[in-house]
C-alpha cells in the first residue's frame, strides 16, 4: 500500500536521504529494513497498536497532521483500512511462514484499442512460492510512460488521444510492461504502401496497418543520394557524383550506390569515428601515441570487415602493452572495476547498471548481487606504468607514456550488501562462474578471456540484439528500443517483430555490420520521405516516415568545407584533414596548443569529449550559439575570405554567375536550383555592385538553410 500510494518513490521517502526524518527503501526493495524502520525507529511512534488511529503512519498520509507530501489516501480508502488493520494486529512481521512472490502475470501484455474505445482493463495475478495465486490488481502500481494515458488505481488505462504507451505494472519485487496502442478513428482508412522488399518492410507495414497509419511516399533520388552519403560516409556527394546519380536511368542505382559506399574508404573513416567516440579515444588518459595506435586498430578492424562480436571480444580480452596491443587501451581509459563493468554492460549489452551500485534497479530485475558479481570480472586488472611524462604532476588522470595492462592473481571486490567476496556471474545468468573454484581458493582461470568468449558467442542474444538495434538507430535516427543502450523490461521495443528480425539477420550474417546496413538501406522503410501525411504526422515511433535530424558536428563542418572547397584548420593535424578523420579530441587546456577554428566549431556543435562510454555524450541538439556561428561566426567568414575558394575559382575561370549559383546548389544540396530560385538569386547577384559579394551571400544563405543543415 505504501508503494501504491507513492510513499517510497525516489522523490519521497525512497530518496537516498529520505524525507522528513523517514527513509524507506526505494520502491520497497528491502522490506525487512522497512519493517524495522516503521515499527522500531523514532521510539516506535510511527505505529500505535493500542490506538491505531494515532499512528503517524496513518495520520501523516491522511493529513490528520501536516505532511509535506500531501494527502496520499483518505480515512475511507482501502490503503488506510489495510494499514490500520495491520497496526491493530500488533504490526506483525512476515515471519518464516510468509510465502515469497515468484511471478506476476499481467493481462493483457499487448493490446491494440480502436476508437471510439479509449480504455483497457489491466489485471495482475501474483503467484507465490507455496503454489497459491491471487488477484492483486487493486494492490499493484500502474505507471504509464505517456502523459496522454492515465491509469486508475484499479488498473483501467484511459487515453486522451491516439498513440502508443507502455504501462508498467509493479507488485512487490516484480514488474511487467504492457504495450498499448490507441488507434484513432479513421472509418475510411485504406492502407497504402509499396510492395515489401524484405522482412523490415513486412514487420513495419504490419504494425502500420494495425495502427491505421500510412507511410510517407518514397523519397526522391536527390534526397536518397544525400541521405546515403551522410549516413555511410559522413560526407556530401561531390557535384559530379550527385549529377551522375541524378542523370542515371539504372533501375538498381540505389542498391549499387549503397554497395559502393559500404566499400569506400570514407565509410571506414566514419565508422571509426563512431567507435572512437564510444571507446574513449582521447589523449589525456591514452596519450598521443596511445590515441594513434588505438584509432588505427579500430579503423583496420572496420576496413577488414571484422565481425562485431570478434571486435568486442578482442577488446574485452585484451592485455599487454597499450602501444603494442591497441585494444588494451580500453582498460587504460577506464581505471576502476565498477566503471569497467558499467561501461561494458552499457556499450555491448545495452544495460545501464549505474543505479544498481547503490540499490536494486528500480525499473528492471537487476540486483546489487548482479552488479558486483559482474563487476568482479574486471577487478584483477592492473597496470604497470613503464613511464609517465605528464606535464601536470598533480593531475592523476593524465598519463603520457607506455603502460602494461595485466591481470593480478588476486584482488576480488566485496559485495557491500553482505560483506562477502563477490562471485563471477555473466549478466542475465543465474549461476556463478566457477563458484566452486573460488570457494576452494584455487588459482583463478583467465576471467577476461572467459568473459570475452561469452560476450562474442553467437548464442549471446543480448549482445546481438543490442548491436543490431545500435546499427538500426545509426541509420534511422532512433532505435527500435530507445534509448539504444537502455534495454530493460520496462522499456520494450516499439516493434518486437522488427527487432527480432534485425537480431536474427545480424547473427545469420556472422555479425557483419555492412550486411545488416545493406539490408536496412535497401528497405522501403529506410527510403521513405520525411514529408508527413495526414495519418503519420504525429507518429514518432513506428518508422512511417524518415525523421529529420541535424547533421552531426563533423558532418556539418565537412559539408561547409566541401561546399566552399577550402580546408578548415585543426590543431595537430595536417592541412586537408577532414573532421571525420580526426583521431582524438582537442578542446584546449595546458597540454595542447590552442585549438584551431575547426576544433572550436566541433565543440560548439556537440562533438563529445570522449569521457563516457555512451552515445548520450554527443549532443545533436540545436542551440542559439550554433545559429550565431552559422550566420555570423568565424568559420564561414574565414573560409569565404580565403583565396581560391569555390567562388573565387569559378569567377577566375570566367563562369557566369548563373552557372556559379547552379554549382553552389549542387555542392550544398545535391540538386539544381528550381527555376524560381535561379531567377531570384541571379537577379540578386546582378544587382550587387560586387559580384563576388552577391555570390558569397548566396553561399551563406545555402549554408544556413534547413535543407543543408538537416539530414532528411
Secondary structure, 3 states (H helix, E strand, C coil): CCCCCCCCCCCCCCCCCCECCECCCHHHCCHHHHHHHHHCCHHHCCCCHHHHHHCHHHHCCCCCCCCCCCCCCCCCCHHHHHHHHHHHCCCCCCCCCCCCEEEEEEECCEEEEECCCCEEECEEEEEECCCCEEECCCCCEEEECCCCEEECCCCEEEECCCEEEEEEEEECCEEEEEEEEEECCCCCCCCCCCCCCCHHHHHHHHHHHHCCCCCCCECCHHHHHHHHHHHHHCCCCCHHHHHHHHHCCCCCHHHHHHHHHHCCHHHHHHHHHHHHHHCCCCHHHHHHHHHHHHHHHHHHHHHCCCCHHHHHHHHHCCCEECCCCHHHHHHHHCCCHHHHHHHHHHHHHCCCCHHHHCCCCCCCCCCHHHHHHHHHHHCCEEEEECCCCCCCCCCCCCCCCCEEEEECCCCCCEECCCCEECCCCCCCCCCCCCHHHHHHCCCCCCHHHHHHHHHCCCCCHHHHHHHHHHHHHHHHCCCCCCCCCCCCCCCCCCCHHHHHHHHHHHHHCCCCHHHHHHHHHCCCCCCECCCCCCCCCCCCCCCCCCCCEECCHHHHHHHHHHHHCCCCCCCCCCCCCCHHHCCCCCCCCCCCCCCCHHHHHHHHCCCCCCCCCCHHHCCCCCCHHHHHHHHHCHHHHHHHHCCCCHHHHHHHCCCCHHHHHHHHHHHHHCCCCCHHHHHHHHHHHHCCCCHHHHHHHHHHHHHCCHHHHEEC
